[in-house]
Amino acid sequence: MAKKLNTNSNLYITIYAALMVVIVAFLLAFVSKALQKKSEANVAIDKKAQILASLNLRNIDKNQVEAKYAEVVLKEDVSGNTPIYICKVEGQTKYVVPVSGMGLWGGIWGYIGVNEDRNTVYGAYFSHQSETAGLGALIADQPFQDQFKGKKIFGDDGEVALSVVKVGKKVDGLSDDSRCDAITGATLTSDGVDLMLKDCLKRIKE
């Protein structure tokens, strides 16, 4: 008579657990591979929507983003370390510059739309990885972004003057033309936005 399998033995439990791990890992890998193309397509569409938002083209239906992007973005200048998107909005040339940096808890990024003079902000879009809700996360809200419209990027010395500064703080040499208000209670996130603007917007002058 065959010996009955002892399902309570350590050997049985180990083999069973190992098989389950292998099966689950295989299924997860299969699902991930199956969804990879769709995931990559969604990421690409989201990026294009963010670029359009920096040109004040917001709330576009997801199914219309690709068409609007193709209409507006003429070409991508990749001659430097970061690309510049050359666009046409309402018959006027605009440039979009990607910006990226660090906030309080993780990465922050965005796109700055610039007028043909390469010095005046046309629009702005920012997002974040994990900033604090109700504080640093407010950089992703339109009221914060809208204050950048019409601001000057460069000062008389040719350096990036566009700044995010605490309300009421005086900064020597900084004019209102280049000043935007920081988010109250989110100093480190606001400083992160300020720093990434200083680091990344130099590209538009090249």
C-alpha positions as CSV (number, residue, x, y, z in Angstrom):
1,M,0.0,0.0,0.0
2,A,1.4,3.4,-1.0
3,K,2.5,5.6,1.8
4,K,0.2,8.5,2.4
5,L,1.7,11.9,1.6
6,N,2.4,13.9,4.8
7,T,1.1,17.4,4.0
8,N,2.3,18.6,7.4
9,S,5.9,17.8,6.8
10,N,8.5,20.5,6.4
11,L,9.6,19.1,3.0
12,Y,6.0,19.2,1.6
13,I,5.5,22.8,2.8
14,T,8.8,23.9,1.4
15,I,8.2,22.4,-2.0
16,Y,4.6,23.6,-2.1
17,A,5.7,27.2,-1.2
18,A,8.4,27.1,-3.8
19,L,6.0,26.0,-6.6
20,M,3.5,28.7,-5.6
21,V,6.2,31.4,-5.8
22,V,7.3,30.2,-9.2
23,I,3.7,30.1,-10.5
24,V,2.8,33.5,-9.2
25,A,6.1,35.0,-10.5
26,F,5.4,33.6,-13.9
27,L,1.8,34.9,-13.9
28,L,3.0,38.4,-12.9
29,A,5.7,38.5,-15.5
30,F,3.2,37.4,-18.2
31,V,0.7,40.1,-17.2
32,S,3.4,42.7,-17.0
33,K,4.6,41.8,-20.5
34,A,1.1,41.7,-21.9
35,L,0.3,45.2,-20.6
36,Q,3.7,46.7,-21.3
37,K,2.8,48.3,-24.7
38,K,-0.4,49.7,-23.3
39,S,1.4,51.1,-20.3
40,E,4.1,52.7,-22.4
41,A,1.4,54.2,-24.7
42,N,-0.4,55.7,-21.7
43,V,2.9,57.2,-20.4
44,A,3.6,58.8,-23.8
45,I,0.1,60.3,-23.9
46,D,0.4,61.6,-20.4
47,K,3.8,63.3,-21.3
48,K,2.2,64.9,-24.4
49,A,-0.7,66.1,-22.3
50,Q,1.7,67.7,-19.8
51,I,3.5,69.5,-22.6
52,L,0.2,70.8,-24.0
53,A,-0.7,72.0,-20.5
54,S,2.4,74.2,-20.4
55,L,1.0,75.8,-23.6
56,N,-2.3,76.5,-21.8
57,L,-4.0,73.7,-23.6
58,R,-5.5,71.8,-20.7
59,N,-8.4,69.3,-20.1
60,I,-8.1,67.8,-23.5
61,D,-9.9,64.5,-23.9
62,K,-7.4,61.6,-23.7
63,N,-8.4,60.4,-27.2
64,Q,-7.7,63.8,-28.6
65,V,-4.2,64.4,-27.1
66,E,-2.2,62.7,-29.8
67,A,-4.0,64.7,-32.6
68,K,-3.6,68.0,-30.7
69,Y,0.0,67.3,-30.0
70,A,0.7,66.6,-33.6
71,E,-1.0,69.8,-34.6
72,V,0.9,72.0,-32.1
73,V,4.3,70.5,-31.7
74,L,6.3,71.0,-34.9
75,K,9.6,69.4,-33.9
76,E,11.9,68.4,-31.0
77,D,15.3,70.1,-30.8
78,V,17.6,67.5,-29.2
79,S,20.9,69.3,-29.9
80,G,21.5,69.9,-26.1
81,N,21.4,67.8,-23.0
82,T,17.6,68.2,-22.7
83,P,15.1,68.6,-25.6
84,I,13.3,71.8,-26.5
85,Y,9.9,71.4,-28.2
86,I,9.3,73.9,-30.9
87,C,5.6,74.6,-31.2
88,K,3.0,76.8,-33.0
89,V,0.0,78.1,-31.0
90,E,-2.5,80.4,-32.6
91,G,0.0,81.2,-35.3
92,Q,2.8,82.1,-32.9
93,T,6.0,80.2,-32.2
94,K,6.4,78.9,-28.7
95,Y,9.1,76.8,-27.0
96,V,8.6,74.2,-24.3
97,V,11.5,73.4,-22.0
98,P,11.4,70.4,-19.7
99,V,12.4,71.0,-16.1
100,S,13.2,68.5,-13.3
101,G,14.5,68.5,-9.8
102,M,13.9,67.3,-6.2
103,G,11.1,68.3,-3.8
104,L,10.8,67.4,-0.1
105,W,10.0,63.7,-0.6
106,G,11.0,62.9,-4.2
107,G,11.2,64.0,-7.7
108,I,9.4,67.0,-9.1
109,W,9.2,68.0,-12.8
110,G,7.4,70.0,-15.3
111,Y,7.4,72.0,-18.6
112,I,7.7,75.7,-19.2
113,G,6.1,77.2,-22.3
114,V,8.1,80.2,-23.5
115,N,7.2,82.9,-26.0
116,E,9.1,83.5,-29.2
117,D,11.3,86.1,-27.4
118,R,12.8,83.2,-25.4
119,N,12.4,85.2,-22.3
120,T,8.7,85.4,-21.4
121,V,6.8,82.5,-19.8
122,Y,3.7,81.6,-21.8
123,G,2.5,78.8,-19.5
124,A,3.7,76.3,-16.9
125,Y,3.0,72.8,-15.8
126,F,4.4,71.1,-12.7
127,S,3.9,67.6,-11.2
128,H,5.5,65.6,-8.4
129,Q,6.2,62.1,-7.2
130,S,5.3,62.2,-3.5
131,E,4.9,65.7,-2.2
132,T,2.7,66.4,0.8
133,A,-1.0,66.6,0.0
134,G,-2.4,70.1,0.6
135,L,1.1,71.6,0.8
136,G,3.9,70.7,-1.6
137,A,1.5,68.8,-3.8
138,L,-0.1,72.1,-4.7
139,I,2.6,72.7,-7.3
140,A,0.5,70.4,-9.5
141,D,-2.6,72.7,-9.2
142,Q,-3.4,75.3,-11.8
143,P,-3.5,78.3,-9.4
144,F,0.2,77.9,-8.6
145,Q,1.1,77.3,-12.2
146,D,-0.9,80.2,-13.6
147,Q,1.2,82.8,-11.7
148,F,4.1,82.1,-14.0
149,K,2.4,83.4,-17.1
150,G,4.0,86.6,-18.4
151,K,7.0,86.4,-16.1
152,K,10.5,87.2,-17.3
153,I,13.0,84.3,-17.3
154,F,16.2,86.3,-17.5
155,G,17.5,89.3,-15.7
156,D,19.6,92.2,-17.0
157,D,22.8,90.1,-16.3
158,G,21.6,87.4,-18.6
159,E,21.2,84.9,-15.7
160,V,17.9,83.1,-14.9
161,A,16.0,85.4,-12.7
162,L,12.6,83.6,-12.6
163,S,12.2,82.7,-8.9
164,V,9.8,81.2,-6.5
165,V,10.1,83.2,-3.3
166,K,8.3,83.1,0.1
167,V,5.5,85.7,0.3
168,G,6.8,89.0,1.8
169,K,10.5,88.0,1.5
170,K,12.7,90.7,-0.1
171,V,15.3,89.6,-2.5
172,D,17.9,92.1,-3.7
173,G,17.8,92.6,-7.5
174,L,14.7,90.5,-8.0
175,S,11.9,92.4,-9.8
176,D,8.2,91.6,-9.7
177,D,8.5,90.7,-13.4
178,S,10.4,87.5,-12.4
179,R,8.9,86.8,-9.0
180,C,6.4,84.0,-8.2
181,D,5.0,83.2,-4.7
182,A,6.1,80.1,-2.9
183,I,3.5,77.8,-1.3
184,T,3.0,78.6,2.3
185,G,4.1,75.7,4.5
186,A,5.9,74.0,1.7
187,T,9.3,75.7,1.8
188,L,11.4,72.8,0.6
189,T,9.1,71.9,-2.3
190,S,9.0,75.6,-3.4
191,D,12.8,75.8,-3.1
192,G,13.0,72.7,-5.3
193,V,10.9,74.4,-8.0
194,D,13.0,77.5,-7.8
195,L,16.2,75.5,-8.1
196,M,15.0,73.4,-11.1
197,L,14.0,76.6,-12.9
198,K,17.5,78.0,-12.4
199,D,19.1,74.8,-13.5
200,C,17.0,73.9,-16.5
201,L,15.8,77.2,-18.1
202,K,19.4,78.2,-19.2
203,R,18.8,75.8,-22.1
204,I,16.3,78.2,-23.7
205,K,18.9,80.8,-24.3
206,E,21.4,78.6,-26.1
